[in-house]
Amino acid sequence: MPKKRDGGGLSKTQQAAKFLGVSVLAGAVLAGLALPAAGALGLTAKGSVEGFDDIPANLKTPPLSQRTRILDSKGGEIAKVYSRDRTVIGLKDMSPYIQKAIVAIEDARFYQHGAIDLKGILRALNKNAQSGAVSQGASTLTQQYVKNVFIEEAGDNPDKVAQATQQTLGRKVKELKYAIQVEKELGKRKILQNYLNITFFGQQAYGIEAAAQRYFSKHAEDLNLGESALLAGIVQSPSRYDPVNDPQEATRRRNTVLQRMADMKDVSQAEADAAAKKPIKLAVSRPKNGCITATDGAGFFCDYIRTVFLGDKAFGKSRKTRLKLWNQGGMTIRTTLDPQAQKSVQASIKEHVYDDDPVATAATIVEPGTGKILGMGQSRPYGFRENETVINLSVNHDMGGGAGYLPGSTFKPVVAAAALEQGTNPEQEYPSPYRMPYPTPVQTCEGEWQGNGSENVENENKEEVGPYGMKEATAKSVNTYFVQLISDMGVCPAVKMAQKMGIERADGKPLQQVPSMTLGTQEMSPLTMAAGYATFASGGQYCSPVALESITDARGRAMKVPQSSCRTAMSKKTADTINTLLKGVVEDGTGKEAGLQGRDSAGKTGTTDSRYAAWFVGYTPNAAGAVWVGDPQHKRKMFNITIGGVPHDKVYGADTPGPIWRDAMSGALEGRPAPALPTVPIDDPAKDKKQGDEGDKGRGKPKPGRGGHGGHNKPGGGWHIPGFPDILGGGNGGW
C-alpha cells in the first residue's frame, strides 16, 4: 500500500504518476491553447517526461525586489530607489476585497483544486476548440505565481525575461512541476499572499501595496470593493486595462470582475451592481524613483550613497554581488546628512549662484572628529535637462565627480602645518618681495627638484612687500612668503602632511612633488578640502568622510556599514597654531566677508590665476565646510561676469565663495553650541603698521570692507616649471 502524505491525500508516487498523466495532457492543452487547430494535439509527452526528470527538485525563490528608503540623520526620507517599486506586505495588510477579487477573476476554483486544475484545463481546451481561437487560459494562481518567480529571477535581463515567458512545452512542464512543489510546501494562503506581492499591476507598480499607492494613494488594506475589482482586473493585461490611459476599458474590466465576485458569492449582486455604477475615481501617485526625486537638493548625496554602497566590500565581495543586493532593495539606509545643514547649504547656494549662471558652485560640510558628511549641494540641479548634471561637483572622480578644481591658496595652510610640524617657528619671517625668482633646487621625497632659473613668482599687488611673519602672510595670502617657506622646508613634508589630512587629487593620481603645490596647483574636490580642514578643528585628528549611519535589510536585520577611519595628522599645538593663523584670515585678512557672527571661525580664501576657480574653506569647532565656484569645464574665466545677479570685474575667494560659506554655515549651526577655537599667541614683529587689507585697493569692487588677497602666478610675466605643463600651463597659481 503506497504511503500517504501527512494529513491525507496522494502519496509522492501517486503525485508523480498524476503529474505525468497531467503533463501529457498539459502538452496537448498548451498546443490547444496556442493553436486553434485540433490537429495540434498530436504533440507527444515524451519530451515532457524527460524534461520532468531533469528539472531540479526545489524552486529557488529569489527575494522580491523592493524599494530602498534613504533617510537623513533624523529619519526624514531623502529618496526612494528601486529597480521595481514594491513593498512586501502580509495578507492581514491587504483588503479582503482584493483577496477575493483576484481569486474570482484569475482562478475561481483556487481553493478546490491542487496545483493543476484538471477541470479548468478541460474546460479551456473545449472552449478554445469550439471557438477556433485562444479565448480561455488554464493556468492556476499557483502556476501564475511560479511564472512570476521565473520573471523576478530574470531581473532586467531581456534574454532571461524572454526565456521565463516563452510559450514552450518545456517551460510549461517546468512551471507545472514547481507548482506542485509550491502548493505542497506553502499552502493556499501563503501562495495568495506571495502572488499579490509579486505580480505586476502596471504603471511601474509591483505588488498590491505599490499598486494601491500608485492608483489610489492609499494602503492596500484600505481598498474598497470597486478599487479592488479594478486592480484585480489589471493583472491579465496591465497595458490594455490601464485605468490611467484607458478608463473605459478599465471600467468594463472592473465590472467583469465585480460580476464574477457576485457569481462566486463573495459579494451580493446588489453590492456588485452598486460598485459597477460608480465611475472610476483615481488618485494617481506618480512614480518617484531614484535620486532625481531627492528632497532639498540632496540628489547628489543620494547618488554618492549608491556609489559608496557599490564600492565597499562590506556589502559583497564583488561589484556584481553588491549591485544585485542594491537592485534587490528593501533596505532602509540612514545616512549622516543633517537636514538643517542640507537645507542651509541649498538655500545659500540658491541665493548666491543661479542654476543658469555661466559658472557653478558646490559646497560640502563635514563634522570634525567623526568625518560625517552633514551637507552636500551644488547650483546645477541633479538631472539631464539644460543646466542640470549628474556629475557630483563636490567629490572625487571615482565617487561620481569630475576632475576636481585647483584649490589655490586654500592649500597654503597644509604647507604651514607641515612646516610647524618640522619645528618652524610661526614667527618666522621672510623678505617676501613683490616678485622673486623661484628658489632652486628644492628637496622632494624622491631627490631634488631643479628649476631652470628663469621662473618668477609674484604677489597679487605691488604693495605686498615684506618682510612678513607667518600670521600676516597667511592673512594676506602672500605667495612669495609661502614659496620661500616650502623651499626651505622641502616639498616632502608638505606631501606627507597632505596625505595625513586626506588631501588628495580628485583624479586619484599621486600628488606631484613640485614647489608650486604651495600655491594650490593640483585639482581637488570640495569634500576633500572640507574633510582636510576639519583636521584643524579637531585638534589634529583627521577622520575620513563617511556618509552611512546604519542599514537594515529587507527583513529588518542590521547590516555592517563602513566606519570613518581616524588618525593623528598633526599635534594639537600645530592645529591650534593653524587656528590662530586662519582666524586672522576671517578677522583681518582676505576672508573677512566669510566671518560668522557670534561664533569662532577660521578659514582661507583661494583664487586661481585666470580666475578659473575661487574657493573658501573654513571651519568652527563643530563643522568644516568648503565652497568652490567656477566652470566645471575649466573654460570660463571669471572676469567681467555676473553670478547670482551680482556683477564682478574679477571673482575672488572672498567675494563669492566666502558669503556662500558664511550663509551655509550660519544656517547649519543655528541653535547649536558655539565653542571657542583653541589658539596660541603668535607675535608678528614684521607686520607693518598698515591696518586692514590693502590687497583690494584699486580693484573696483562695489562692496566695502572686503579683506585683501594674496598673490598669484601670472601668465604674462609669471613662471613655469619644466616637466609639469599640465599643472602650471597657463600660469595656474593661487592666492
Number of C-alpha atoms within 10 A of each C-alpha: 3 9 12 13 10 8 6 8 11 16 14 13 12 14 13 15 13 12 21 18 13 20 25 18 19 25 25 22 25 23 22 24 26 16 17 19 14 15 11 16 16 10 17 12 19 12 14 20 17 11 15 20 9 9 15 11 11 10 17 11 11 13 14 23 26 25 27 28 20 26 24 23 19 13 15 16 16 26 22 24 26 20 18 24 26 26 21 21 17 14 18 10 13 21 18 18 22 26 19 20 30 25 21 24 22 20 19 20 16 18 11 7 14 17 22 24 19 15 12 19 22 15 15 21 24 16 17 23 18 13 11 15 15 17 14 16 18 22 21 24 24 28 24 18 24 25 23 19 24 21 20 21 19 17 18 13 10 10 9 16 16 12 14 20 14 12 13 13 21 18 16 22 25 21 23 26 24 24 24 18 15 21 17 12 11 12 13 18 12 15 18 20 19 23 22 26 23 23 22 24 27 22 20 17 22 24 27 31 25 29 28 25 18 24 24 18 16 17 17 26 19 17 20 14 22 27 23 26 32 27 27 27 27 21 20 14 12 16 16 15 25 23 24 15 11 12 16 15 13 23 23 15 23 28 20 18 27 32 23 21 26 19 15 17 12 18 18 15 16 10 16 23 14 13 19 21 11 10 11 18 12 14 13 16 16 12 15 14 18 20 25 21 19 22 16 15 25 27 25 27 26 28 21 21 20 18 14 18 21 21 18 15 15 13 20 16 11 12 15 11 13 19 17 14 19 22 19 22 25 26 25 22 23 22 26 21 29 22 22 16 25 28 21 24 33 22 18 24 28 17 14 18 26 18 19 14 17 18 26 23 30 28 32 32 35 33 27 31 24 20 27 25 29 27 28 32 30 28 27 26 21 23 16 10 8 10 16 14 15 17 19 25 30 33 26 23 19 13 18 19 19 21 21 22 29 32 31 31 35 28 29 28 23 24 26 25 26 26 22 20 18 11 11 15 13 21 16 16 22 19 14 23 20 20 20 15 16 24 20 15 16 21 21 20 14 9 11 15 18 15 19 12 13 11 17 18 24 27 28 24 20 12 12 25 17 20 18 26 23 27 26 25 27 30 28 31 34 32 31 30 28 25 25 20 22 26 21 13 20 24 27 20 21 27 24 18 20 20 15 20 27 20 23 22 21 26 17 13 8 11 16 16 20 24 29 26 26 29 31 24 26 25 20 27 31 29 26 23 28 30 32 34 33 32 30 35 29 26 24 27 23 28 28 23 23 24 25 24 18 17 20 17 16 20 8 11 11 13 14 12 19 17 16 17 12 16 15 15 26 21 16 18 16 24 26 21 23 29 26 19 27 26 28 23 32 26 20 20 29 35 34 27 25 32 24 19 9 8 15 18 30 28 32 36 39 33 34 30 24 21 22 23 30 33 34 36 33 34 31 28 23 19 27 33 33 32 34 31 29 25 20 19 11 15 10 16 19 23 14 11 18 17 21 19 12 11 14 18 14 17 27 27 31 28 24 25 33 31 24 32 32 23 20 27 26 21 18 22 17 12 8 10 10 15 12 11 21 18 16 14 10 15 13 17 13 19 17 12 6 7 8 17 18 18 23 20 13 8 9 10 16 11 8 8 12 23 25 26 32 27 29 28 27 22 16 8 12 19 24 24 22 12 9 11 11 10 21 20 14 17 22 28 34 37 34
